[in-house]
Amino acid sequence: MKQWMALLLLTLGLGMAGSIGLTSSASAEVPVSQGKKAAASSVTGATYGPARAVDGNMGTYWAPGGSQTPSWLTVDLGQRYEVREVRTAYLERSGIYKYLIEFSSDSQTWYPYASRMKNTTLQAGSGYVDAGNVTARYFRITTSGSTAGKRAITEFQVYGTAADAPPEAELASIEVDETELELQQGDSHGLEVLAVYTDGHTEDVTASATFTSSKPKTASVTAAGVVKAKAEGLAAITVAYGGKKAKVQVTVGAATELEALETNAPQRLGVGKTHQLEVTALYDDGTSEAVTTGVKYASSRPSVVSVSSKGVLTARTEGEAVITVSYGGISTKVELTAGAARELQSIGVDAPGQLAVGDVQELTVTAVYSDGSTEELGSGVTFTSSDPAVASISSKGVLRALTEGQTVLTVSYGGKSTTADLTVGDAHTTLDSLSVDVPANLYRGQSYSLTVTAYYADGTSKDVTDEATFTSSSTRIATVSSSGVLKGGNTSGTATITVSYGGLTYDGSVYVSGSSYNSVSSLSFSPSSFSLNAGGSSYFSLTAYNNSSYYDDDDYSTVVTSSASYTSSNPSVATADTSGYVRGHAAGSATITASYGGTTATAYVTVTGGTDTEDPTWDYGAELTAAESGDTEVTLSWGEASDNVGVTAYKLLKDGTEIQSLSSYTRSYTVSGLTAGQNYTFVVEAADAAGNRSTQLSVTASPGGVTADGTGTGNVPQQQPYEEYDYGTGSGTGYTPAPAGQEQTVTAVMQPETTPDGVVQSKGTIDEAALAQALSGVGTGTVVIQASGAGDSVVVNMPAAPFLNGAAAPGSRVAVQLPEFTGSLPSALLQKAAGSGDGSGQLSVVTRVRTDEASNLAQELAAEEGATLLLPYPREMKLMSGSVEVTDYEGQYVERTVTLDGAAAGAGGIPSAMWLDPQTGRWGYLPAKTGTAPDGRQTLTVKAPQGGIFTVKAAAKSFADTAAHWAKADIEELAAKGVVTGLDDQRFAPDQAITRAELSVLLVRAIGLEQPAPNGGDTGFRDVGPEAWYAGAVAEAVKAGLIDGYEDGTFRPMLEVTREQAATLFRRAIRFASGEGTAARADAGAVPQEGMQPGMDESFEGEAAAGGAAGGAPVIGGTQGAGSAGALSRFRDGAKVAPWAQEAVAFALQQGFMQGVSERMLQPQANTTRAQATAMLKRLLQHLDF
């Protein structure tokens, strides 16, 4: 009987084991996982350990402990296997299980093998079967749910054959955890060394590496890699292992010394009371730290006041004692009085009666006791404001004035309270921030005079250079005098310049190159003499010429009009200023002297009698506003006006009648004696000495409620309707929108496969005849390739022949459509790609959801910016020609459209697309447009002449110095998207002139040409080194034809950009992105050139041919007409626009990119500010539908 029973059990056991497989051949095969090492997330007990799931016995099982979900089981196959099938049998046969099976080659990086996370079926027979061909050593199953409640696994079986052993990895390089060290004398730092192998794995080889120091007396290093700082100076640590080397630069500074101690000891302590001392150590480098260990305390009279080893004071009897606190060889003494018990009588607070909007003040609270003593309180005080919207107050007593009005402050302590009335009024001269024009680069020996500007709470500013203090972090690299003269030192490198004024500091970095500075040899006025009428003005330029000690050419010139200083021998007759204008005031003669770089130049001015007929004009963004002051009063405020001679007064009118004449320095006035509820129309005009008046700024207001009906002529940019413009056929470079016409659909049937690195991807190939037919039939429409059954990693192969044989019409596109992603490429790009590559005759569009380090990098960068990721797993798309990736799209714009999940719609901030580069750890802006999918979800379409990895973020950004600026909305939107950046987190410097380097960076970024590489390599310009932050952008801008260099081989990156030059650059950017051909040479050759045109900057030479010859009619859209003349003629100075810039300026005016600085003044040669450039960028993106 026992023999029969044993045979029956054996037969049942084999049957159960065999039922896991659904094929007879597999049932007899031994799993490669059987008997191998297994690990699990948890176990119920030793009897049910993970080894029970790989022992080949259906009668045993692994049971995870408790109710932990999810639970996982991992098996190590011991070597790499070519796996074709995995079978899983759960203990409870009646349950439905949800699980994920993954595989790995190193047990660190896991890839999905099979997913049943949405499973709704019972296990077949006695197990689930999952098939797929991969090569791996480790397998893991994670169970996330079960209808049976239990998740015990009887057998987890992996089937396959042993794979060939991978080639032995070779040492590729070594990496040290620090490449630059800054230590102080006496400091030590242990280095860590990693060996990087050709198969990608790394190994800590610190113990086996060798270390040597170039200057052991400065910084020594032990055999274990511990660097010890010994003396001030520089040293290099060389690390070697396996024939590879790496270097660590060490800078040793002087050791900091403890200078003093500070404590929070009170002056008086009531008998029976205790107090915890807090000690702060102050060092000679200005740093400080709280110290608790190593501190010693002593009392001169412990019977009066005792102190514990932890610093707790206890007043025991009346009297006086001296408390000594010692730390690090330094001591401080505090005299303390222990007094009789006393009662709190009252408290007082130094609350102000009035503050200005934006003011911040910390309150001091004083307690008054029954014995007549007083004490300043530091804790236990509560503060409240009856109207926090007017003024808020923190728990520490920090008072902030927020808006005009009144509030009552209440301060409480120890059962006593006191109140104070506070009135918040207009903002006044409260210092808000500093701005310093620290140059990004200097040559050795070059000098530069810094200008320090203080910005106040009311929006005003003033030059405080003479009152500021200056320091340099390294006088070897750069020195700065007490008057703010910055000079490059004898050592190349970066120094931090710290400027202090009024309790605020500003830090700016300057890089000093290794080249010697070429000083100014001469200055030249152009023209050098002027004949003016009284009240008239004339434009000039000032050029600085440098000697040839550094440059190969005979001369090197720079326009320095806005950087020089000017004096007049007779200011009552004529003056000159940095805007480039000589102004005549009265009959007579005067000599104008310009100073720059230690050199001077003179110009001669003759002024004849005449009448000033030029009206004052309102400055950019000026407007008249009204604020309620009471039931019978209204307070008016207005912007500043300018005049060719000078504004002498502001005239204030009420309902058409002049009621007040105010000085030129007054820009606010309170009108009283009004009737509550009655509407009044107020007007302000600027007047000069000749009686000329400006256009009017007006506002309608009523006491008790100001109405929003203000008008004016200050140049506040407004959105204007864009005129239609012919962008051409798109046969050149540029962005051609996906045609909205015909579509032809081709289906790609996707099949799963495993790549050599273990990635499971979906792959499909398009039939050549089907693709050729679709391309021929779609015309200028789009061929849509639907990839059915595609996963996260997709490869769609297309034959190259239809593109080479002319089946694709110009302007057509090919789109690869996935469930959540569509990639659309111009046929012109595919045609160029088909003719390159490895000659295999095949094109491939590869897309991939990146769940690896790219996703981690996106999370880190978003966290650093405080942004929200709308696409947690970045998308990658690339174009392959055979086995060769196409990296140069030659200006052809591709579209990548991703569908965002529902959470994106509710995310705060402004959405934007960002390219992502795991190699450099950086991301940057990509042009994109939001849309809506058929199911109502939000989409984002990226438009750029490049592929690669991208993600989507949402962010918000603001700056303290743009809170009341006319360009606030544009600046904040483009800063949130990553198009523009501030000088730091709080300052944008909107009214600072923009340079050629800055505008090159912004334009390249805005039209999608920015590259991940931080440096640009050799730009071809001798004044743009590869280390410059703008080098890469300059190279891309020149390549795209957006900007040129100068004939002497320079780029002059710090030269400020005029308004007409900015218009030209934006016009070129539109030409490039719209596919009109090379931007700067779109119409080159249309007009014969004979040298440069008058007043022309040679770096815009290509525009001369495109825009028309000097004196000729401007060219718009390739045809001559009156459009430009009409756009310019409405401005008094429209004729001053250089001939080479006329078409671009007219286009900018017509399309709303640019407005005049006033109703009748354009000022084309004035510098473009950062705010104006940002507003133009916003309209550029709208114009291009980006």
Order of alpha helices (4+ residues) and beta strands (2+ residues): alpha-alpha-beta-beta-beta-beta-beta-beta-beta-beta-beta-beta-beta-beta-beta-beta-beta-beta-beta-beta-beta-beta-beta-beta-beta-beta-beta-beta-beta-beta-beta-beta-beta-beta-beta-beta-beta-beta-beta-beta-beta-beta-beta-beta-beta-beta-beta-beta-beta-beta-beta-beta-beta-beta-beta-beta-beta-beta-beta-beta-beta-beta-beta-beta-beta-beta-beta-beta-beta-beta-beta-alpha-beta-beta-alpha-beta-beta-alpha-beta-alpha-beta-beta-beta-beta-alpha-beta-beta-beta-beta-beta-alpha-alpha-alpha-alpha-alpha-beta-beta-alpha-alpha-alpha
